[in-house]
């Protein structure tokens, strides 16, 4: 019995997405009580995967215990958005 094309394509898409997220997470340290700006995380994700940051990435990070924080850090004169419990290596 062969797998239908739609199932095969969906499975390949899922594996590709998971592989890309794994490559991104390899550049991060999760759960270290650190903080990283959303801009730096987004740039790193897009550089590593070649894909745009989407809601799916946000949900996956939240599932790993990372939390978005609006205005969490002050850099010079401005507050920036960032994430807790994640740092870049």
Backbone as ProteinMPNN parsed JSONL, in Angstrom:
{"seq_chain_A": "XXXXXXXXXXXXXXXXXXXXXXXXXXXXXXXXXXXXXXXXXXXXXXXXXXXXXXXXXXXXXXXXXXXXXXXXXXXXXXXXXXXXXXXXX", "coords_chain_A": {"N_chain_A": [[0.848, -1.172, 0.0], [0.66, 2.124, -0.946], [1.629, 5.387, 0.09], [-0.531, 8.203, 0.023], [-0.033, 11.062, -2.149], [-0.598, 13.6, -0.998], [-0.362, 13.097, 1.742], [2.307, 12.304, 1.909], [3.594, 14.678, 1.067], [2.78, 16.451, 3.088], [3.996, 15.251, 5.287], [6.718, 15.492, 4.597], [6.907, 18.292, 4.602], [6.442, 18.834, 7.316], [8.662, 17.553, 8.499], [10.754, 19.076, 7.404], [10.193, 21.614, 8.513], [10.553, 21.006, 11.25], [13.265, 20.251, 11.267], [14.453, 22.704, 10.574], [13.733, 24.301, 12.776], [15.096, 22.896, 14.752], [17.749, 23.37, 13.972], [17.881, 26.129, 14.45], [17.395, 26.16, 17.24], [19.692, 24.913, 18.083], [21.479, 26.947, 18.106], [20.855, 28.301, 20.331], [20.482, 28.746, 23.902], [18.358, 27.362, 26.103], [16.305, 28.121, 28.895], [18.066, 29.345, 30.674], [17.611, 31.498, 32.264], [18.137, 33.799, 30.949], [18.03, 36.64, 28.71], [17.006, 37.755, 25.552], [16.843, 39.946, 22.799], [13.949, 40.316, 20.753], [14.444, 41.099, 18.157], [17.116, 40.206, 17.718], [16.77, 37.419, 18.04], [14.925, 36.9, 15.977], [16.408, 37.674, 13.699], [18.527, 35.83, 13.835], [17.107, 33.391, 13.603], [16.023, 33.695, 11.004], [18.368, 33.937, 9.49], [19.536, 31.407, 9.873], [17.556, 29.557, 9.029], [16.46, 30.571, 6.683], [13.869, 31.23, 6.457], [10.933, 33.206, 7.223], [10.186, 34.576, 10.441], [7.486, 33.294, 12.18], [4.205, 32.983, 13.665], [4.18, 30.38, 14.478], [6.813, 29.832, 15.286], [6.954, 31.453, 17.53], [5.05, 30.166, 19.186], [6.285, 27.67, 19.512], [8.592, 28.413, 20.936], [7.397, 29.384, 23.274], [6.276, 27.006, 24.212], [8.563, 25.767, 25.029], [9.153, 27.065, 27.323], [10.019, 29.654, 27.172], [9.479, 33.187, 27.402], [7.777, 35.94, 26.016], [8.596, 39.364, 26.471], [7.511, 42.561, 26.72], [9.184, 45.537, 26.3], [11.221, 44.764, 28.016], [13.921, 45.219, 28.515], [16.24, 47.861, 28.858], [17.964, 49.619, 26.487], [20.272, 51.846, 26.046], [18.512, 54.6, 25.294], [16.076, 53.503, 24.704], [13.383, 51.144, 25.089], [13.204, 47.713, 24.397], [11.621, 44.897, 22.802], [11.682, 41.552, 23.936], [12.77, 38.206, 24.852], [12.526, 36.026, 27.62], [14.425, 33.482, 29.352], [15.979, 32.464, 27.304], [18.944, 32.477, 25.467], [21.346, 33.47, 22.989], [23.956, 31.472, 21.639]], "CA_chain_A": [[0.0, 0.0, 0.0], [1.479, 3.334, -1.032], [1.151, 6.581, 0.794], [-1.045, 9.221, -0.902], [0.864, 12.199, -2.354], [-0.89, 14.666, -0.038], [0.205, 12.692, 3.037], [3.763, 12.33, 1.75], [4.002, 16.082, 1.025], [2.572, 17.02, 4.426], [5.039, 14.687, 6.151], [7.98, 16.137, 4.22], [6.842, 19.666, 5.083], [6.591, 18.784, 8.772], [10.062, 17.224, 8.808], [11.561, 20.24, 7.054], [9.95, 22.625, 9.546], [11.171, 20.563, 12.491], [14.711, 20.326, 11.084], [14.834, 24.112, 10.619], [13.615, 24.745, 14.16], [16.187, 22.253, 15.49], [18.983, 24.11, 13.647], [17.804, 27.385, 15.174], [17.535, 25.902, 18.669], [21.088, 24.555, 18.339], [22.201, 28.213, 18.301], [20.289, 28.926, 21.535], [20.486, 28.048, 25.183], [17.019, 27.528, 26.662], [16.137, 27.921, 30.321], [19.197, 29.861, 31.428], [17.196, 32.759, 32.891], [18.694, 34.891, 30.173], [17.118, 37.496, 27.962], [17.491, 38.101, 24.217], [15.87, 40.78, 22.096], [13.2, 39.675, 19.669], [15.155, 41.417, 16.917], [18.256, 39.295, 17.558], [16.257, 36.065, 17.814], [14.331, 36.839, 14.638], [17.499, 37.726, 12.714], [19.23, 34.543, 13.885], [16.22, 32.376, 13.029], [15.919, 33.889, 9.554], [19.677, 33.63, 8.904], [19.773, 29.963, 9.935], [16.561, 28.758, 8.303], [16.061, 31.168, 5.413], [12.423, 31.465, 6.522], [10.472, 34.295, 8.067], [9.669, 34.275, 11.778], [6.026, 33.233, 12.142], [3.538, 32.667, 14.937], [4.562, 29.014, 14.808], [8.071, 29.917, 16.032], [6.582, 32.014, 18.83], [4.38, 29.12, 19.962], [7.271, 26.657, 19.869], [9.427, 28.957, 22.008], [6.588, 29.401, 24.497], [6.154, 25.623, 24.668], [9.841, 25.416, 25.648], [9.288, 27.813, 28.561], [10.47, 31.023, 26.922], [8.356, 34.115, 27.519], [8.004, 37.274, 25.44], [8.464, 40.474, 27.418], [7.491, 43.861, 26.047], [9.933, 46.552, 27.025], [11.876, 44.081, 29.119], [15.274, 45.717, 28.75], [16.535, 49.21, 28.39], [19.226, 49.706, 25.765], [20.421, 53.261, 25.785], [17.317, 55.402, 25.601], [14.825, 52.869, 24.278], [13.032, 49.818, 25.557], [13.02, 46.796, 23.272], [10.913, 43.653, 23.095], [12.589, 40.433, 23.995], [12.325, 36.924, 25.386], [13.25, 35.501, 28.769], [14.77, 32.063, 29.37], [16.658, 32.051, 26.077], [20.072, 33.31, 25.025], [22.047, 32.952, 21.814], [25.305, 31.025, 21.951]], "C_chain_A": [[0.898, 1.242, 0.0], [0.796, 4.497, -0.33], [0.625, 7.597, -0.222], [-0.084, 10.409, -0.986], [0.64, 13.304, -1.323], [-0.287, 14.353, 1.333], [1.725, 12.775, 2.984], [4.277, 13.773, 1.759], [3.857, 16.744, 2.393], [3.649, 16.533, 5.392], [6.39, 15.323, 5.855], [8.029, 17.578, 4.715], [7.045, 19.746, 6.588], [8.051, 18.521, 9.147], [10.982, 18.395, 8.505], [11.42, 21.325, 8.111], [10.653, 22.258, 10.843], [12.688, 20.626, 12.406], [15.2, 21.767, 11.172], [14.773, 24.646, 12.035], [14.744, 24.147, 14.991], [17.513, 22.961, 15.215], [19.016, 25.441, 14.378], [18.051, 27.158, 16.663], [18.959, 25.484, 19.035], [21.942, 25.8, 18.576], [21.766, 28.919, 19.579], [20.554, 28.082, 22.764], [19.159, 28.384, 25.844], [17.077, 27.322, 28.172], [17.274, 28.432, 31.181], [18.887, 31.189, 32.11], [17.804, 33.956, 32.181], [17.603, 35.694, 29.49], [17.778, 37.828, 26.628], [16.425, 38.921, 23.515], [15.191, 39.979, 20.99], [13.902, 39.911, 18.34], [16.317, 40.46, 16.681], [17.808, 37.86, 17.327], [15.709, 35.912, 16.404], [15.422, 36.815, 13.567], [18.246, 36.388, 12.664], [18.393, 33.439, 13.265], [16.196, 32.489, 11.506], [17.24, 33.606, 8.85], [19.912, 32.121, 8.828], [18.833, 29.193, 9.017], [16.241, 29.283, 6.908], [14.572, 31.46, 5.351], [12.124, 32.674, 7.39], [10.008, 33.757, 9.418], [8.152, 34.311, 11.692], [5.488, 32.95, 13.543], [3.932, 31.272, 15.414], [5.857, 28.983, 15.626], [7.784, 30.429, 17.443], [5.967, 30.94, 19.727], [5.387, 28.06, 20.401], [8.186, 27.15, 20.993], [8.66, 28.99, 23.33], [6.425, 27.993, 25.07], [7.433, 25.137, 25.354], [10.097, 26.196, 26.939], [9.835, 29.225, 28.395], [9.25, 31.948, 26.95], [8.688, 35.45, 26.868], [7.772, 38.339, 26.498], [8.543, 41.775, 26.641], [8.234, 44.869, 26.912], [10.735, 45.983, 28.178], [13.258, 44.639, 29.455], [15.397, 47.129, 28.232], [17.9, 49.172, 27.721], [19.397, 51.161, 25.358], [19.176, 53.988, 26.229], [16.012, 54.705, 25.259], [14.629, 51.507, 24.938], [12.781, 48.947, 24.336], [12.256, 45.554, 23.74], [11.927, 42.515, 23.076], [11.951, 39.212, 24.618], [13.172, 36.551, 26.588], [13.483, 34.008, 28.591], [15.379, 31.568, 28.064], [17.784, 33.039, 25.788], [20.693, 32.656, 23.788], [23.451, 32.548, 22.233], [26.333, 31.882, 21.25]], "O_chain_A": [[1.783, 1.382, 0.845], [-0.425, 4.559, -0.189], [1.279, 7.831, -1.238], [0.6, 10.727, -0.013], [1.606, 13.884, -0.826], [0.237, 15.243, 2.004], [2.354, 13.268, 3.921], [5.292, 14.059, 2.396], [4.723, 17.515, 2.805], [4.154, 17.3, 6.211], [7.129, 15.658, 6.781], [9.067, 18.038, 5.193], [7.745, 20.633, 7.077], [8.604, 19.195, 10.015], [11.9, 18.675, 9.277], [12.417, 21.894, 8.556], [11.281, 23.11, 11.471], [13.339, 21.016, 13.375], [16.24, 22.033, 11.774], [15.672, 25.373, 12.458], [15.295, 24.83, 15.853], [18.318, 23.136, 16.13], [20.066, 25.845, 14.876], [18.831, 27.884, 17.281], [19.387, 25.678, 20.173], [23.01, 25.713, 19.182], [22.249, 30.01, 19.881], [20.814, 26.881, 22.682], [18.868, 29.55, 26.113], [17.804, 26.46, 28.665], [17.429, 27.988, 32.318], [19.8, 31.922, 32.491], [17.962, 35.02, 32.781], [16.412, 35.448, 29.677], [18.966, 38.146, 26.578], [15.236, 38.623, 23.623], [15.786, 39.088, 20.383], [13.948, 39.019, 17.493], [16.489, 39.955, 15.572], [18.397, 37.153, 16.509], [15.986, 34.927, 15.72], [15.357, 36.017, 12.632], [18.557, 35.881, 11.586], [18.904, 32.636, 12.485], [16.334, 31.488, 10.803], [17.243, 33.089, 7.733], [20.427, 31.62, 7.829], [19.261, 28.283, 8.308], [15.799, 28.524, 6.046], [14.064, 31.888, 4.315], [12.955, 33.108, 8.188], [9.507, 32.637, 9.522], [7.591, 35.276, 11.174], [6.251, 32.709, 14.479], [4.007, 31.019, 16.617], [5.979, 28.19, 16.559], [8.308, 29.903, 18.424], [6.329, 30.824, 20.897], [5.344, 27.602, 21.543], [8.518, 26.388, 21.901], [9.212, 28.661, 24.38], [6.437, 27.816, 26.288], [7.395, 24.21, 26.162], [11.133, 26.014, 27.579], [10.084, 29.914, 29.385], [8.145, 31.555, 26.577], [9.744, 36.028, 27.126], [6.861, 38.228, 27.319], [9.543, 42.049, 25.978], [7.946, 45.027, 28.099], [10.911, 46.642, 29.202], [13.703, 44.524, 30.597], [14.727, 47.523, 27.277], [18.882, 48.741, 28.327], [18.741, 51.641, 24.435], [18.83, 53.986, 27.411], [14.94, 55.26, 25.501], [15.588, 50.82, 25.292], [12.204, 49.406, 23.35], [12.256, 45.216, 24.924], [12.888, 42.521, 22.308], [10.749, 39.185, 24.88], [14.389, 36.734, 26.581], [12.823, 33.355, 27.783], [15.301, 30.379, 27.754], [17.606, 34.256, 25.852], [20.575, 31.449, 23.578], [24.066, 33.198, 23.078], [27.533, 31.651, 21.398]]}, "name": "protein", "num_of_chains": 1, "seq": "XXXXXXXXXXXXXXXXXXXXXXXXXXXXXXXXXXXXXXXXXXXXXXXXXXXXXXXXXXXXXXXXXXXXXXXXXXXXXXXXXXXXXXXXX"}
